[in-house]
């Protein structure tokens, strides 16, 4: 039985985007551009590492269609 208070993936993703937007806005407001560059660089490196280690060969068309339902 699923919990009624559990947030959907879309809601969690939206909350993450809003939180990141607020952090970026605060850094720009306080003119911490150097810190923003460092965070952006680390984020890009983390994304590239995740994509580099992802196993995309085992993902078939059937898995994608079942995931979207």
ChimeraX attribute file (.defattr): number of C-alpha atoms within 10 A of each C-alpha:
attribute: neighborCount
match mode: 1-to-1
recipient: residues
	/A:1	3
	/A:2	5
	/A:3	6
	/A:4	6
	/A:5	6
	/A:6	9
	/A:7	10
	/A:8	9
	/A:9	9
	/A:10	9
	/A:11	11
	/A:12	12
	/A:13	12
	/A:14	12
	/A:15	12
	/A:16	12
	/A:17	12
	/A:18	12
	/A:19	12
	/A:20	12
	/A:21	12
	/A:22	12
	/A:23	13
	/A:24	15
	/A:25	12
	/A:26	12
	/A:27	15
	/A:28	14
	/A:29	10
	/A:30	8
	/A:31	11
	/A:32	12
	/A:33	13
	/A:34	11
	/A:35	12
	/A:36	15
	/A:37	11
	/A:38	10
	/A:39	13
	/A:40	12
	/A:41	12
	/A:42	12
	/A:43	12
	/A:44	11
	/A:45	12
	/A:46	12
	/A:47	11
	/A:48	12
	/A:49	11
	/A:50	11
	/A:51	11
	/A:52	10
	/A:53	8
	/A:54	10
	/A:55	9
	/A:56	9
	/A:57	6
	/A:58	8
	/A:59	9
	/A:60	9
	/A:61	9
	/A:62	8
	/A:63	10
	/A:64	10
	/A:65	9
	/A:66	8
	/A:67	8
	/A:68	6
	/A:69	5
